Amino acid sequence: MLLAFSEHSAPSAGGGHGELDVMGAVFVFMLATFIGLMVIQRVSRLLHTPLMSLTNAISAIAVVGAIIVSAGKEYPGYITALGLVAIFCSTTNIVSGFLITDRMLKMFKKQEKVAK
């Protein structure tokens, strides 16, 4: 099966054979998406800049994890490829997040009037 963990992964809670529980993974993904949307919708506009900085930090953790997975020789080729894709996506998210955060912070700076 294409969606199976390697023998180095932890067995599932039901004492399974190390195969990925697809329905469990989909449930966790949907739950995380729903909770994330609810949290972001309830954040006031003034707190969006710190929220963006926090998501940049989380993406940095994802980059470290993806580098570890991509460098591992014990993983199959498709896992390494997915790790490389994760590195690219997380790095893009970090860079664009910092650019957007910088633009948002510039909006709060007082503009100096040019004296003539």
CORTAWO-V696819 format. One record per pair of residues at least 6 apart in sequence whose C-alpha atoms are under 6 Angstrom apart, sorted by the first residue. I is the first residue (numbers start at 1). J is the second residue. If there is no record, write none. Layout:
I/J  I/J
This chain:
4/19  4/20  5/19  11/18  12/18  49/101  56/94  59/90  63/87  63/90  66/83  66/87  69/83  70/80  70/83
